[in-house]
């Protein structure tokens, strides 16, 4: 879901709304896993080169931000708890 365009934040907000309405079974993708790992480790690593910079920009982060604190907890919870692993 993340790293596929300029509005990853909007995509996750839409998916969360569909999930709440009972209209979604979400599968966790490899870029979603990279995002979660980067947030957990508090460093972007290779994810930033694979679309992470653009994803973080959709949350209002600047490219040189060292914290990923603008990603809402609800988005992290959706990816880590709601999405099903492949």
C-alpha positions as CSV (number, residue, x, y, z in Angstrom):
1,X,0.0,0.0,0.0
2,X,2.9,2.4,0.7
3,X,5.4,3.6,-1.8
4,X,3.0,3.5,-4.7
5,X,2.4,7.2,-5.3
6,X,2.5,10.6,-3.7
7,X,-0.4,10.0,-1.2
8,X,0.5,6.9,0.8
9,X,-1.1,8.6,3.8
10,X,-4.4,9.0,1.9
11,X,-4.3,5.4,0.7
12,X,-3.9,4.1,4.3
13,X,-6.7,6.4,5.5
14,X,-9.0,5.0,2.8
15,X,-8.1,1.4,3.6
16,X,-8.7,2.0,7.3
17,X,-12.2,3.3,6.5
18,X,-12.9,0.3,4.3
19,X,-11.8,-2.0,7.1
20,X,-14.0,-0.3,9.6
21,X,-16.9,-0.7,7.3
22,X,-16.2,-4.5,7.0
23,X,-15.4,-4.2,3.3
24,X,-11.7,-5.1,3.3
25,X,-9.3,-8.0,3.7
26,X,-5.8,-6.3,3.5
27,X,-2.6,-8.2,2.6
28,X,0.6,-6.8,4.0
29,X,3.1,-6.2,1.2
30,X,6.9,-6.0,1.2
31,X,7.0,-2.2,1.2
32,X,4.6,-2.1,4.1
33,X,6.9,-4.5,6.0
34,X,9.9,-2.3,5.1
35,X,8.0,0.8,6.5
36,X,7.1,-1.0,9.7
37,X,10.7,-2.2,10.2
38,X,12.1,1.3,9.6
39,X,9.7,2.8,12.1
40,X,10.6,0.1,14.7
41,X,14.3,0.6,14.2
42,X,13.9,4.4,14.0
43,X,16.0,4.5,10.8
44,X,15.0,4.2,7.2
45,X,17.8,2.1,5.8
46,X,17.1,0.8,2.3
47,X,13.4,1.6,2.6
48,X,14.1,5.3,2.0
49,X,15.5,4.4,-1.4
50,X,12.5,2.2,-2.3
51,X,9.9,4.9,-2.0
52,X,10.1,5.7,1.7
53,X,11.1,9.3,1.2
54,X,7.9,9.9,-0.9
55,X,5.8,8.0,1.7
56,X,7.2,10.0,4.6
57,X,6.6,13.2,2.5
58,X,2.9,12.4,2.3
59,X,2.9,12.6,6.1
60,X,4.7,16.0,6.1
61,X,8.2,14.7,6.8
62,X,11.2,16.4,5.2
63,X,13.8,14.1,3.6
64,X,16.4,14.7,6.4
65,X,14.0,14.1,9.3
66,X,15.5,11.6,11.7
67,X,12.2,10.7,13.4
68,X,9.1,9.2,11.8
69,X,6.8,10.7,14.4
70,X,4.2,12.2,12.0
71,X,3.0,8.7,10.9
72,X,-0.3,8.3,12.9
73,X,-0.4,5.3,15.3
74,X,-3.6,4.2,13.6
75,X,-1.7,3.7,10.4
76,X,1.0,1.7,12.1
77,X,-1.6,-0.4,13.9
78,X,-3.5,-1.0,10.6
79,X,-0.3,-2.3,8.9
80,X,1.0,-4.3,11.9
81,X,-2.3,-5.7,13.3
82,X,-5.0,-5.6,10.7
83,X,-3.1,-6.5,7.5
84,X,-2.6,-10.2,6.9
85,X,1.0,-11.4,6.1
86,X,1.5,-13.1,2.7
